[in-house]
Amino acid sequence: MSAIVVAPQLRQALEGTVAALKRVADTELDSDVVQRMHRLGERKEFLDAGEKQEYDWLVNFWMNRTLEKAEAAVALQRLREAVPDLVTSL
């Protein structure tokens, strides 16, 4: 694929997009959240209703964040291929 020449106004918009995508791609869940999810998961057959609901919410949140991170990484890679000088240090 050949590189795309980008107009200055579009370049500015894309730079903001790249910054947002990098933040999403690089963000990690807080270690306390991950530890809580693991603790609940280790004893999930013994959880009360509130803990089960919390565990389900945490797992769903983790799955959604993982998907968002993957989508952001793919989008960054595609932008890098299209406009190599726009997306650095991948």
ABEGO torsion letter per residue (X at the ends): XBBBBBBAAAAAAAAAAAAAAAAAAABBBBAAAAAAAAAAAAAAAABBAAAAAAAAAAAAAAAAAAAAAAAAAAAAAAAAAABAAABBGX
